[in-house]
Amino acid sequence: MLNESAFCDVLAQLRVSGAVVLRHRYKVPWAIDVPSAQELVTMLGVDTQATIVPFHIVTQGWLDYIPETGDKIRVATGQFIVCMNGNGHILINGKPNKTLTFGDLIYHENHQQACSEEGGETAILCGAFLLRNTRNNPIISALPEVLHVDALGQQSTFAMQQIYRLFVNELQADNCGKDYMLERLLEVMYTESIRNYVSKHPGLSGNWLSALSDQRVNAALNYIHKNISSDITVSLLADKVHMSASRFAALFKQAVGLAPMRYIANWRMQVAANKLLNSNRSVGQIAEQAGYGSPAAFNHAFTRVYNCSPAAWRKSEKGSGQHKVTT
């Protein structure tokens, strides 16, 4: 990647946090039925307006991840899986007589399974990333439904290897501030998982993440994200990267998957929604900061997407979720 203003801006909008929900060793054979992200929101009692993204880390042994649809994935020691799609799935090793429910584990019910001739153990960490305001965030659509990360593999980034080791060491230690450290490390692990994915898939096209590797598109994206409150046109962006408007528009759409003005409209809406939830600024101030020509234009655009006015949406969302408000 070149200048990373757009990448950092998009990540910051997600306000990522994370927590370890379950840490256990299972004697083979065993199986766990993990519900959908929607069910996990209720089960874990988290912010109802957040998008929950389950993850599973294997620190010993292996497991098979079996989604509701799609192919099985083998996850071995030093690897983890991030379930971006939020669908329910099974974690399994061997052929157990009973499949445990995630609820059994969360509520500390008896979930020991009888040993069998298969033998061995699997040590796993199950947790969740919480993402906010994901509706128009381009990273969400750019990532695959499931990220399978070989944290200690030869193709893994050096940073990922070190973050994984630090995370496991912190988890096993009994240090003060342990929970706080684990939360921060999970935030970093989420970001590095994305960077690790990009480094392993340089040939992607029509994908926001891969578009950052094109110098001209990268420069245009960075300009958009730095100047979203300003009037931005295709001609202006084309001039910035020394291309004709028609050639630039075609290049941008091929690389990002959206026409330039559609991307700008989506990002304006993302910025505005984030400010509505996380600030006390007036609707008029937010309209200006997100680059809308007038409060009326903002109201019209917002209502078309969310089927209600910005003020009504803000009241509804703040009433049903947990949001840290800044001035």
C-alpha positions as protocol buffer text, in pm:
chain_id: "A"
residue {
  index: 1
  type: MET
  ca { x: 0 y: 0 z: 0 }
}
residue {
  index: 2
  type: LEU
  ca { x: 110 y: 357 z: -59 }
}
residue {
  index: 3
  type: ASN
  ca { x: -34 y: 644 z: 148 }
}
residue {
  index: 4
  type: GLU
  ca { x: -269 y: 472 z: 390 }
}
residue {
  index: 5
  type: SER
  ca { x: -504 y: 758 z: 482 }
}
residue {
  index: 6
  type: ALA
  ca { x: -807 y: 586 z: 330 }
}
residue {
  index: 7
  type: PHE
  ca { x: -724 y: 249 z: 486 }
}
residue {
  index: 8
  type: CYS
  ca { x: -679 y: 401 z: 833 }
}
residue {
  index: 9
  type: ASP
  ca { x: -994 y: 611 z: 797 }
}
residue {
  index: 10
  type: VAL
  ca { x: -1206 y: 313 z: 701 }
}
residue {
  index: 11
  type: LEU
  ca { x: -1070 y: 104 z: 989 }
}
residue {
  index: 12
  type: ALA
  ca { x: -1121 y: 384 z: 1241 }
}
residue {
  index: 13
  type: GLN
  ca { x: -1487 y: 413 z: 1142 }
}
residue {
  index: 14
  type: LEU
  ca { x: -1543 y: 50 z: 1248 }
}
residue {
  index: 15
  type: ARG
  ca { x: -1435 y: 123 z: 1607 }
}
residue {
  index: 16
  type: VAL
  ca { x: -1323 y: -239 z: 1648 }
}
residue {
  index: 17
  type: SER
  ca { x: -1316 y: -404 z: 1989 }
}
residue {
  index: 18
  type: GLY
  ca { x: -1280 y: -769 z: 2087 }
}
residue {
  index: 19
  type: ALA
  ca { x: -1319 y: -1011 z: 2372 }
}
residue {
  index: 20
  type: VAL
  ca { x: -1238 y: -1373 z: 2451 }
}
residue {
  index: 21
  type: VAL
  ca { x: -1562 y: -1552 z: 2539 }
}
residue {
  index: 22
  type: LEU
  ca { x: -1444 y: -1909 z: 2588 }
}
residue {
  index: 23
  type: ARG
  ca { x: -1110 y: -2076 z: 2656 }
}
residue {
  index: 24
  type: HIS
  ca { x: -1109 y: -2452 z: 2701 }
}
residue {
  index: 25
  type: ARG
  ca { x: -942 y: -2785 z: 2627 }
}
residue {
  index: 26
  type: TYR
  ca { x: -1151 y: -3064 z: 2476 }
}
residue {
  index: 27
  type: LYS
  ca { x: -1072 y: -3431 z: 2467 }
}
residue {
  index: 28
  type: VAL
  ca { x: -1122 y: -3576 z: 2121 }
}
residue {
  index: 29
  type: PRO
  ca { x: -1390 y: -3639 z: 1998 }
}
residue {
  index: 30
  type: TRP
  ca { x: -1588 y: -3322 z: 2055 }
}
residue {
  index: 31
  type: ALA
  ca { x: -1816 y: -3081 z: 1867 }
}
residue {
  index: 32
  type: ILE
  ca { x: -1965 y: -2735 z: 1933 }
}
residue {
  index: 33
  type: ASP
  ca { x: -2261 y: -2579 z: 1755 }
}
residue {
  index: 34
  type: VAL
  ca { x: -2197 y: -2203 z: 1726 }
}
residue {
  index: 35
  type: PRO
  ca { x: -2511 y: -1998 z: 1647 }
}
residue {
  index: 36
  type: SER
  ca { x: -2540 y: -1708 z: 1405 }
}
residue {
  index: 37
  type: ALA
  ca { x: -2401 y: -1366 z: 1492 }
}
residue {
  index: 38
  type: GLN
  ca { x: -2753 y: -1236 z: 1543 }
}
residue {
  index: 39
  type: GLU
  ca { x: -2816 y: -1496 z: 1813 }
}
residue {
  index: 40
  type: LEU
  ca { x: -2477 y: -1431 z: 1971 }
}
residue {
  index: 41
  type: VAL
  ca { x: -2562 y: -1062 z: 2016 }
}
residue {
  index: 42
  type: THR
  ca { x: -2848 y: -1163 z: 2248 }
}
residue {
  index: 43
  type: MET
  ca { x: -2657 y: -1447 z: 2412 }
}
residue {
  index: 44
  type: LEU
  ca { x: -2352 y: -1234 z: 2497 }
}
residue {
  index: 45
  type: GLY
  ca { x: -2550 y: -922 z: 2586 }
}
residue {
  index: 46
  type: VAL
  ca { x: -2347 y: -690 z: 2362 }
}
residue {
  index: 47
  type: ASP
  ca { x: -2440 y: -362 z: 2195 }
}
residue {
  index: 48
  type: THR
  ca { x: -2738 y: -448 z: 1974 }
}
residue {
  index: 49
  type: GLN
  ca { x: -2622 y: -202 z: 1708 }
}
residue {
  index: 50
  type: ALA
  ca { x: -2280 y: -365 z: 1672 }
}
residue {
  index: 51
  type: THR
  ca { x: -2192 y: -628 z: 1415 }
}
residue {
  index: 52
  type: ILE
  ca { x: -2052 y: -931 z: 1592 }
}
residue {
  index: 53
  type: VAL
  ca { x: -1780 y: -1131 z: 1414 }
}
residue {
  index: 54
  type: PRO
  ca { x: -1691 y: -1462 z: 1586 }
}
residue {
  index: 55
  type: PHE
  ca { x: -1335 y: -1594 z: 1580 }
}
residue {
  index: 56
  type: HIS
  ca { x: -1180 y: -1924 z: 1688 }
}
residue {
  index: 57
  type: ILE
  ca { x: -809 y: -1970 z: 1767 }
}
residue {
  index: 58
  type: VAL
  ca { x: -644 y: -2312 z: 1795 }
}
residue {
  index: 59
  type: THR
  ca { x: -347 y: -2322 z: 2032 }
}
residue {
  index: 60
  type: GLN
  ca { x: -316 y: -2703 z: 2041 }
}
residue {
  index: 61
  type: GLY
  ca { x: -442 y: -2979 z: 1814 }
}
residue {
  index: 62
  type: TRP
  ca { x: -683 y: -2903 z: 1532 }
}
residue {
  index: 63
  type: LEU
  ca { x: -1051 y: -2863 z: 1447 }
}
residue {
  index: 64
  type: ASP
  ca { x: -1273 y: -2862 z: 1142 }
}
residue {
  index: 65
  type: TYR
  ca { x: -1486 y: -2555 z: 1079 }
}
residue {
  index: 66
  type: ILE
  ca { x: -1809 y: -2664 z: 907 }
}
residue {
  index: 67
  type: PRO
  ca { x: -2028 y: -2376 z: 785 }
}
residue {
  index: 68
  type: GLU
  ca { x: -2400 y: -2394 z: 711 }
}
residue {
  index: 69
  type: THR
  ca { x: -2307 y: -2362 z: 345 }
}
residue {
  index: 70
  type: GLY
  ca { x: -1966 y: -2395 z: 183 }
}
residue {
  index: 71
  type: ASP
  ca { x: -1661 y: -2610 z: 229 }
}
residue {
  index: 72
  type: LYS
  ca { x: -1511 y: -2747 z: 549 }
}
residue {
  index: 73
  type: ILE
  ca { x: -1190 y: -2578 z: 668 }
}
residue {
  index: 74
  type: ARG
  ca { x: -922 y: -2751 z: 876 }
}
residue {
  index: 75
  type: VAL
  ca { x: -780 y: -2516 z: 1142 }
}
residue {
  index: 76
  type: ALA
  ca { x: -455 y: -2637 z: 1302 }
}
residue {
  index: 77
  type: THR
  ca { x: -231 y: -2521 z: 1587 }
}
residue {
  index: 78
  type: GLY
  ca { x: -124 y: -2159 z: 1542 }
}
residue {
  index: 79
  type: GLN
  ca { x: -415 y: -2085 z: 1310 }
}
residue {
  index: 80
  type: PHE
  ca { x: -745 y: -1907 z: 1356 }
}
residue {
  index: 81
  type: ILE
  ca { x: -1063 y: -1841 z: 1167 }
}
residue {
  index: 82
  type: VAL
  ca { x: -1265 y: -1518 z: 1152 }
}
residue {
  index: 83
  type: CYS
  ca { x: -1631 y: -1566 z: 1056 }
}
residue {
  index: 84
  type: MET
  ca { x: -1700 y: -1244 z: 868 }
}
residue {
  index: 85
  type: ASN
  ca { x: -2037 y: -1364 z: 735 }
}
residue {
  index: 86
  type: GLY
  ca { x: -2181 y: -1421 z: 1081 }
}
residue {
  index: 87
  type: ASN
  ca { x: -2346 y: -1749 z: 985 }
}
residue {
  index: 88
  type: GLY
  ca { x: -2387 y: -2037 z: 1227 }
}
residue {
  index: 89
  type: HIS
  ca { x: -2129 y: -2317 z: 1209 }
}
residue {
  index: 90
  type: ILE
  ca { x: -1996 y: -2633 z: 1373 }
}
residue {
  index: 91
  type: LEU
  ca { x: -1652 y: -2676 z: 1528 }
}
residue {
  index: 92
  type: ILE
  ca { x: -1559 y: -3043 z: 1544 }
}
residue {
  index: 93
  type: ASN
  ca { x: -1277 y: -3292 z: 1594 }
}
residue {
  index: 94
  type: GLY
  ca { x: -1356 y: -3661 z: 1554 }
}
residue {
  index: 95
  type: LYS
  ca { x: -1699 y: -3825 z: 1570 }
}
residue {
  index: 96
  type: PRO
  ca { x: -1860 y: -3737 z: 1904 }
}
residue {
  index: 97
  type: ASN
  ca { x: -2189 y: -3881 z: 2024 }
}
residue {
  index: 98
  type: LYS
  ca { x: -2312 y: -3536 z: 2124 }
}
residue {
  index: 99
  type: THR
  ca { x: -2273 y: -3185 z: 1988 }
}
residue {
  index: 100
  type: LEU
  ca { x: -2247 y: -2920 z: 2257 }
}
residue {
  index: 101
  type: THR
  ca { x: -2427 y: -2589 z: 2214 }
}
residue {
  index: 102
  type: PHE
  ca { x: -2245 y: -2262 z: 2257 }
}
residue {
  index: 103
  type: GLY
  ca { x: -2503 y: -2169 z: 2518 }
}
residue {
  index: 104
  type: ASP
  ca { x: -2401 y: -2470 z: 2729 }
}
residue {
  index: 105
  type: LEU
  ca { x: -2045 y: -2342 z: 2734 }
}
residue {
  index: 106
  type: ILE
  ca { x: -2130 y: -1978 z: 2800 }
}
residue {
  index: 107
  type: TYR
  ca { x: -2356 y: -2063 z: 3091 }
}
residue {
  index: 108
  type: HIS
  ca { x: -2101 y: -2306 z: 3240 }
}
residue {
  index: 109
  type: GLU
  ca { x: -2317 y: -2612 z: 3220 }
}
residue {
  index: 110
  type: ASN
  ca { x: -2155 y: -2955 z: 3240 }
}
residue {
  index: 111
  type: HIS
  ca { x: -1998 y: -3008 z: 2899 }
}
residue {
  index: 112
  type: GLN
  ca { x: -1734 y: -3272 z: 2959 }
}
residue {
  index: 113
  type: GLN
  ca { x: -1736 y: -3541 z: 2695 }
}
residue {
  index: 114
  type: ALA
  ca { x: -1642 y: -3902 z: 2746 }
}
residue {
  index: 115
  type: CYS
  ca { x: -1296 y: -4002 z: 2626 }
}
residue {
  index: 116
  type: SER
  ca { x: -1265 y: -4239 z: 2335 }
}
residue {
  index: 117
  type: GLU
  ca { x: -1001 y: -4435 z: 2156 }
}
residue {
  index: 118
  type: GLU
  ca { x: -938 y: -4139 z: 1926 }
}
residue {
  index: 119
  type: GLY
  ca { x: -746 y: -3964 z: 2208 }
}
residue {
  index: 120
  type: GLY
  ca { x: -573 y: -3628 z: 2197 }
}
residue {
  index: 121
  type: GLU
  ca { x: -684 y: -3281 z: 2299 }
}
residue {
  index: 122
  type: THR
  ca { x: -777 y: -2957 z: 2128 }
}
residue {
  index: 123
  type: ALA
  ca { x: -716 y: -2624 z: 2299 }
}
residue {
  index: 124
  type: ILE
  ca { x: -927 y: -2342 z: 2155 }
}
residue {
  index: 125
  type: LEU
  ca { x: -1009 y: -1979 z: 2223 }
}
residue {
  index: 126
  type: CYS
  ca { x: -1346 y: -1854 z: 2106 }
}
residue {
  index: 127
  type: GLY
  ca { x: -1430 y: -1487 z: 2101 }
}
residue {
  index: 128
  type: ALA
  ca { x: -1584 y: -1205 z: 1905 }
}
residue {
  index: 129
  type: PHE
  ca { x: -1485 y: -884 z: 1733 }
}
residue {
  index: 130
  type: LEU
  ca { x: -1743 y: -606 z: 1760 }
}
residue {
  index: 131
  type: LEU
  ca { x: -1766 y: -371 z: 1463 }
}
residue {
  index: 132
  type: ARG
  ca { x: -1974 y: -53 z: 1455 }
}
residue {
  index: 133
  type: ASN
  ca { x: -2145 y: 132 z: 1172 }
}
residue {
  index: 134
  type: THR
  ca { x: -2066 y: -128 z: 905 }
}
residue {
  index: 135
  type: ARG
  ca { x: -2345 y: -54 z: 657 }
}
residue {
  index: 136
  type: ASN
  ca { x: -2146 y: 154 z: 406 }
}
residue {
  index: 137
  type: ASN
  ca { x: -1795 y: 58 z: 511 }
}
residue {
  index: 138
  type: PRO
  ca { x: -1604 y: -71 z: 203 }
}
residue {
  index: 139
  type: ILE
  ca { x: -1385 y: -311 z: 401 }
}
residue {
  index: 140
  type: ILE
  ca { x: -1688 y: -523 z: 492 }
}
residue {
  index: 141
  type: SER
  ca { x: -1774 y: -609 z: 132 }
}
residue {
  index: 142
  type: ALA
  ca { x: -1406 y: -640 z: 33 }
}
residue {
  index: 143
  type: LEU
  ca { x: -1333 y: -926 z: 274 }
}
residue {
  index: 144
  type: PRO
  ca { x: -1420 y: -1293 z: 212 }
}
residue {
  index: 145
  type: GLU
  ca { x: -1698 y: -1458 z: 413 }
}
residue {
  index: 146
  type: VAL
  ca { x: -1439 y: -1643 z: 622 }
}
residue {
  index: 147
  type: LEU
  ca { x: -1078 y: -1546 z: 694 }
}
residue {
  index: 148
  type: HIS
  ca { x: -851 y: -1843 z: 763 }
}
residue {
  index: 149
  type: VAL
  ca { x: -526 y: -1712 z: 907 }
}
residue {
  index: 150
  type: ASP
  ca { x: -215 y: -1926 z: 953 }
}
residue {
  index: 151
  type: ALA
  ca { x: -62 y: -1693 z: 1210 }
}
residue {
  index: 152
  type: LEU
  ca { x: 263 y: -1890 z: 1246 }
}
residue {
  index: 153
  type: GLY
  ca { x: 292 y: -2004 z: 884 }
}
residue {
  index: 154
  type: GLN
  ca { x: 577 y: -1912 z: 651 }
}
residue {
  index: 155
  type: GLN
  ca { x: 347 y: -1695 z: 436 }
}
residue {
  index: 156
  type: SER
  ca { x: 217 y: -1504 z: 736 }
}
residue {
  index: 157
  type: THR
  ca { x: 342 y: -1150 z: 793 }
}
residue {
  index: 158
  type: PHE
  ca { x: 608 y: -1101 z: 1059 }
}
residue {
  index: 159
  type: ALA
  ca { x: 371 y: -872 z: 1245 }
}
residue {
  index: 160
  type: MET
  ca { x: 99 y: -1138 z: 1256 }
}
residue {
  index: 161
  type: GLN
  ca { x: 340 y: -1396 z: 1398 }
}
residue {
  index: 162
  type: GLN
  ca { x: 447 y: -1160 z: 1674 }
}
residue {
  index: 163
  type: ILE
  ca { x: 94 y: -1042 z: 1755 }
}
residue {
  index: 164
  type: TYR
  ca { x: -26 y: -1402 z: 1782 }
}
residue {
  index: 165
  type: ARG
  ca { x: 259 y: -1501 z: 2014 }
}
residue {
  index: 166
  type: LEU
  ca { x: 208 y: -1192 z: 2230 }
}
residue {
  index: 167
  type: PHE
  ca { x: -165 y: -1263 z: 2250 }
}
residue {
  index: 168
  type: VAL
  ca { x: -119 y: -1627 z: 2357 }
}
residue {
  index: 169
  type: ASN
  ca { x: 152 y: -1532 z: 2608 }
}
residue {
  index: 170
  type: GLU
  ca { x: -68 y: -1262 z: 2761 }
}
residue {
  index: 171
  type: LEU
  ca { x: -359 y: -1502 z: 2783 }
}
residue {
  index: 172
  type: GLN
  ca { x: -150 y: -1761 z: 2969 }
}
residue {
  index: 173
  type: ALA
  ca { x: 13 y: -1512 z: 3207 }
}
residue {
  index: 174
  type: ASP
  ca { x: -139 y: -1368 z: 3523 }
}
residue {
  index: 175
  type: ASN
  ca { x: -49 y: -1002 z: 3477 }
}
residue {
  index: 176
  type: CYS
  ca { x: -232 y: -695 z: 3597 }
}
residue {
  index: 177
  type: GLY
  ca { x: -436 y: -528 z: 3324 }
}
residue {
  index: 178
  type: LYS
  ca { x: -467 y: -859 z: 3142 }
}
residue {
  index: 179
  type: ASP
  ca { x: -822 y: -806 z: 3011 }
}
residue {
  index: 180
  type: TYR
  ca { x: -736 y: -457 z: 2884 }
}
residue {
  index: 181
  type: MET
  ca { x: -425 y: -587 z: 2707 }
}
residue {
  index: 182
  type: LEU
  ca { x: -618 y: -871 z: 2543 }
}
residue {
  index: 183
  type: GLU
  ca { x: -881 y: -630 z: 2411 }
}
residue {
  index: 184
  type: ARG
  ca { x: -615 y: -404 z: 2257 }
}
residue {
  index: 185
  type: LEU
  ca { x: -428 y: -700 z: 2107 }
}
residue {
  index: 186
  type: LEU
  ca { x: -750 y: -828 z: 1950 }
}
residue {
  index: 187
  type: GLU
  ca { x: -803 y: -490 z: 1784 }
}
residue {
  index: 188
  type: VAL
  ca { x: -454 y: -513 z: 1636 }
}
residue {
  index: 189
  type: MET
  ca { x: -508 y: -878 z: 1540 }
}
residue {
  index: 190
  type: TYR
  ca { x: -822 y: -788 z: 1343 }
}
residue {
  index: 191
  type: THR
  ca { x: -633 y: -523 z: 1146 }
}
residue {
  index: 192
  type: GLU
  ca { x: -333 y: -745 z: 1083 }
}
residue {
  index: 193
  type: SER
  ca { x: -564 y: -1025 z: 966 }
}
residue {
  index: 194
  type: ILE
  ca { x: -684 y: -791 z: 692 }
}
residue {
  index: 195
  type: ARG
  ca { x: -332 y: -684 z: 598 }
}
residue {
  index: 196
  type: ASN
  ca { x: -224 y: -1048 z: 597 }
}
residue {
  index: 197
  type: TYR
  ca { x: -513 y: -1130 z: 360 }
}
residue {
  index: 198
  type: VAL
  ca { x: -418 y: -847 z: 123 }
}
residue {
  index: 199
  type: SER
  ca { x: -52 y: -954 z: 114 }
}
residue {
  index: 200
  type: LYS
  ca { x: -154 y: -1310 z: 20 }
}
residue {
  index: 201
  type: HIS
  ca { x: -405 y: -1206 z: -251 }
}
residue {
  index: 202
  type: PRO
  ca { x: -240 y: -932 z: -458 }
}
residue {
  index: 203
  type: GLY
  ca { x: -431 y: -1023 z: -775 }
}
residue {
  index: 204
  type: LEU
  ca { x: -780 y: -929 z: -656 }
}
residue {
  index: 205
  type: SER
  ca { x: -977 y: -691 z: -879 }
}
residue {
  index: 206
  type: GLY
  ca { x: -1295 y: -495 z: -819 }
}
residue {
  index: 207
  type: ASN
  ca { x: -1206 y: -503 z: -451 }
}
residue {
  index: 208
  type: TRP
  ca { x: -1153 y: -198 z: -231 }
}
residue {
  index: 209
  type: LEU
  ca { x: -853 y: -346 z: -52 }
}
residue {
  index: 210
  type: SER
  ca { x: -669 y: -448 z: -367 }
}
residue {
  index: 211
  type: ALA
  ca { x: -749 y: -108 z: -522 }
}
residue {
  index: 212
  type: LEU
  ca { x: -514 y: 52 z: -270 }
}
residue {
  index: 213
  type: SER
  ca { x: -219 y: -106 z: -450 }
}
residue {
  index: 214
  type: ASP
  ca { x: -291 y: 101 z: -765 }
}
residue {
  index: 215
  type: GLN
  ca { x: -105 y: 431 z: -721 }
}
residue {
  index: 216
  type: ARG
  ca { x: -367 y: 638 z: -905 }
}
residue {
  index: 217
  type: VAL
  ca { x: -671 y: 487 z: -736 }
}
residue {
  index: 218
  type: ASN
  ca { x: -495 y: 500 z: -399 }
}
residue {
  index: 219
  type: ALA
  ca { x: -426 y: 871 z: -444 }
}
residue {
  index: 220
  type: ALA
  ca { x: -790 y: 933 z: -540 }
}
residue {
  index: 221
  type: LEU
  ca { x: -922 y: 738 z: -241 }
}
residue {
  index: 222
  type: ASN
  ca { x: -691 y: 923 z: -4 }
}
residue {
  index: 223
  type: TYR
  ca { x: -807 y: 1256 z: -144 }
}
residue {
  index: 224
  type: ILE
  ca { x: -1172 y: 1156 z: -102 }
}
residue {
  index: 225
  type: HIS
  ca { x: -1121 y: 1049 z: 259 }
}
residue {
  index: 226
  type: LYS
  ca { x: -921 y: 1359 z: 350 }
}
residue {
  index: 227
  type: ASN
  ca { x: -1165 y: 1599 z: 183 }
}
residue {
  index: 228
  type: ILE
  ca { x: -1506 y: 1438 z: 225 }
}
residue {
  index: 229
  type: SER
  ca { x: -1654 y: 1767 z: 351 }
}
residue {
  index: 230
  type: SER
  ca { x: -1557 y: 1939 z: 24 }
}
residue {
  index: 231
  type: ASP
  ca { x: -1717 y: 1937 z: -320 }
}
residue {
  index: 232
  type: ILE
  ca { x: -1554 y: 1644 z: -504 }
}
residue {
  index: 233
  type: THR
  ca { x: -1606 y: 1570 z: -871 }
}
residue {
  index: 234
  type: VAL
  ca { x: -1478 y: 1307 z: -1112 }
}
residue {
  index: 235
  type: SER
  ca { x: -1293 y: 1580 z: -1305 }
}
residue {
  index: 236
  type: LEU
  ca { x: -1121 y: 1700 z: -990 }
}
residue {
  index: 237
  type: LEU
  ca { x: -1005 y: 1348 z: -899 }
}
residue {
  index: 238
  type: ALA
  ca { x: -891 y: 1282 z: -1254 }
}
residue {
  index: 239
  type: ASP
  ca { x: -681 y: 1600 z: -1249 }
}
residue {
  index: 240
  type: LYS
  ca { x: -519 y: 1489 z: -922 }
}
residue {
  index: 241
  type: VAL
  ca { x: -391 y: 1169 z: -1086 }
}
residue {
  index: 242
  type: HIS
  ca { x: -321 y: 1324 z: -1428 }
}
residue {
  index: 243
  type: MET
  ca { x: -583 y: 1130 z: -1624 }
}
residue {
  index: 244
  type: SER
  ca { x: -882 y: 1219 z: -1836 }
}
residue {
  index: 245
  type: ALA
  ca { x: -1215 y: 1204 z: -1653 }
}
residue {
  index: 246
  type: SER
  ca { x: -1345 y: 916 z: -1863 }
}
residue {
  index: 247
  type: ARG
  ca { x: -1031 y: 703 z: -1826 }
}
residue {
  index: 248
  type: PHE
  ca { x: -1013 y: 771 z: -1454 }
}
residue {
  index: 249
  type: ALA
  ca { x: -1380 y: 683 z: -1399 }
}
residue {
  index: 250
  type: ALA
  ca { x: -1334 y: 353 z: -1581 }
}
residue {
  index: 251
  type: LEU
  ca { x: -1015 y: 270 z: -1388 }
}
residue {
  index: 252
  type: PHE
  ca { x: -1174 y: 356 z: -1052 }
}
residue {
  index: 253
  type: LYS
  ca { x: -1483 y: 146 z: -1114 }
}
residue {
  index: 254
  type: GLN
  ca { x: -1277 y: -152 z: -1232 }
}
residue {
  index: 255
  type: ALA
  ca { x: -1049 y: -130 z: -926 }
}
residue {
  index: 256
  type: VAL
  ca { x: -1301 y: -46 z: -653 }
}
residue {
  index: 257
  type: GLY
  ca { x: -1617 y: -200 z: -793 }
}
residue {
  index: 258
  type: LEU
  ca { x: -1812 y: 126 z: -771 }
}
residue {
  index: 259
  type: ALA
  ca { x: -1823 y: 440 z: -983 }
}
residue {
  index: 260
  type: PRO
  ca { x: -1639 y: 734 z: -818 }
}
residue {
  index: 261
  type: MET
  ca { x: -1953 y: 935 z: -734 }
}
residue {
  index: 262
  type: ARG
  ca { x: -2131 y: 628 z: -596 }
}
residue {
  index: 263
  type: TYR
  ca { x: -1832 y: 558 z: -372 }
}
residue {
  index: 264
  type: ILE
  ca { x: -1827 y: 919 z: -253 }
}
residue {
  index: 265
  type: ALA
  ca { x: -2202 y: 909 z: -181 }
}
residue {
  index: 266
  type: ASN
  ca { x: -2161 y: 587 z: 21 }
}
residue {
  index: 267
  type: TRP
  ca { x: -1871 y: 727 z: 221 }
}
residue {
  index: 268
  type: ARG
  ca { x: -2052 y: 1052 z: 294 }
}
residue {
  index: 269
  type: MET
  ca { x: -2336 y: 846 z: 436 }
}
residue {
  index: 270
  type: GLN
  ca { x: -2090 y: 639 z: 642 }
}
residue {
  index: 271
  type: VAL
  ca { x: -1928 y: 951 z: 789 }
}
residue {
  index: 272
  type: ALA
  ca { x: -2265 y: 1111 z: 861 }
}
residue {
  index: 273
  type: ALA
  ca { x: -2409 y: 801 z: 1032 }
}
residue {
  index: 274
  type: ASN
  ca { x: -2098 y: 769 z: 1247 }
}
residue {
  index: 275
  type: LYS
  ca { x: -2122 y: 1132 z: 1358 }
}
residue {
  index: 276
  type: LEU
  ca { x: -2493 y: 1100 z: 1430 }
}
residue {
  index: 277
  type: LEU
  ca { x: -2423 y: 811 z: 1666 }
}
residue {
  index: 278
  type: ASN
  ca { x: -2100 y: 926 z: 1826 }
}
residue {
  index: 279
  type: SER
  ca { x: -2124 y: 1303 z: 1860 }
}
residue {
  index: 280
  type: ASN
  ca { x: -2361 y: 1571 z: 1989 }
}
residue {
  index: 281
  type: ARG
  ca { x: -2328 y: 1781 z: 1674 }
}
residue {
  index: 282
  type: SER
  ca { x: -2646 y: 1906 z: 1512 }
}
residue {
  index: 283
  type: VAL
  ca { x: -2784 y: 1748 z: 1197 }
}
residue {
  index: 284
  type: GLY
  ca { x: -2693 y: 2066 z: 1010 }
}
residue {
  index: 285
  type: GLN
  ca { x: -2331 y: 2054 z: 1129 }
}
residue {
  index: 286
  type: ILE
  ca { x: -2303 y: 1687 z: 1037 }
}
residue {
  index: 287
  type: ALA
  ca { x: -2448 y: 1754 z: 692 }
}
residue {
  index: 288
  type: GLU
  ca { x: -2175 y: 2012 z: 633 }
}
residue {
  index: 289
  type: GLN
  ca { x: -1894 y: 1794 z: 769 }
}
residue {
  index: 290
  type: ALA
  ca { x: -2003 y: 1501 z: 552 }
}
residue {
  index: 291
  type: GLY
  ca { x: -2002 y: 1715 z: 238 }
}
residue {
  index: 292
  type: TYR
  ca { x: -2372 y: 1763 z: 173 }
}
residue {
  index: 293
  type: GLY
  ca { x: -2468 y: 2091 z: 8 }
}
residue {
  index: 294
  type: SER
  ca { x: -2744 y: 2161 z: 258 }
}
residue {
  index: 295
  type: PRO
  ca { x: -2930 y: 1999 z: 549 }
}
residue {
  index: 296
  type: ALA
  ca { x: -3221 y: 1941 z: 310 }
}
residue {
  index: 297
  type: ALA
  ca { x: -2998 y: 1749 z: 67 }
}
residue {
  index: 298
  type: PHE
  ca { x: -2863 y: 1543 z: 358 }
}
residue {
  index: 299
  type: ASN
  ca { x: -3212 y: 1468 z: 489 }
}
residue {
  index: 300
  type: HIS
  ca { x: -3324 y: 1355 z: 144 }
}
residue {
  index: 301
  type: ALA
  ca { x: -3021 y: 1130 z: 88 }
}
residue {
  index: 302
  type: PHE
  ca { x: -3036 y: 983 z: 439 }
}
residue {
  index: 303
  type: THR
  ca { x: -3409 y: 911 z: 423 }
}
residue {
  index: 304
  type: ARG
  ca { x: -3362 y: 733 z: 91 }
}
residue {
  index: 305
  type: VAL
  ca { x: -3113 y: 491 z: 254 }
}
residue {
  index: 306
  type: TYR
  ca { x: -3252 y: 451 z: 607 }
}
residue {
  index: 307
  type: ASN
  ca { x: -3625 y: 518 z: 547 }
}
residue {
  index: 308
  type: CYS
  ca { x: -3633 y: 785 z: 818 }
}
residue {
  index: 309
  type: SER
  ca { x: -3483 y: 1126 z: 889 }
}
residue {
  index: 310
  type: PRO
  ca { x: -3134 y: 1161 z: 1041 }
}
residue {
  index: 311
  type: ALA
  ca { x: -3282 y: 1297 z: 1366 }
}
residue {
  index: 312
  type: ALA
  ca { x: -3529 y: 1009 z: 1398 }
}
residue {
  index: 313
  type: TRP
  ca { x: -3261 y: 750 z: 1318 }
}
residue {
  index: 314
  type: ARG
  ca { x: -3022 y: 900 z: 1574 }
}
residue {
  index: 315
  type: LYS
  ca { x: -3288 y: 889 z: 1846 }
}
residue {
  index: 316
  type: SER
  ca { x: -3381 y: 530 z: 1763 }
}
residue {
  index: 317
  type: GLU
  ca { x: -3024 y: 400 z: 1744 }
}
residue {
  index: 318
  type: LYS
  ca { x: -2902 y: 573 z: 2058 }
}
residue {
  index: 319
  type: GLY
  ca { x: -3205 y: 445 z: 2242 }
}
residue {
  index: 320
  type: SER
  ca { x: -3142 y: 80 z: 2148 }
}
residue {
  index: 321
  type: GLY
  ca { x: -2761 y: 58 z: 2159 }
}
residue {
  index: 322
  type: GLN
  ca { x: -2464 y: 166 z: 2367 }
}
residue {
  index: 323
  type: HIS
  ca { x: -2270 y: 453 z: 2216 }
}
residue {
  index: 324
  type: LYS
  ca { x: -1984 y: 661 z: 2345 }
}
residue {
  index: 325
  type: VAL
  ca { x: -2066 y: 1021 z: 2260 }
}
residue {
  index: 326
  type: THR
  ca { x: -1805 y: 1289 z: 2204 }
}
residue {
  index: 327
  type: THR
  ca { x: -1853 y: 1659 z: 2156 }
}
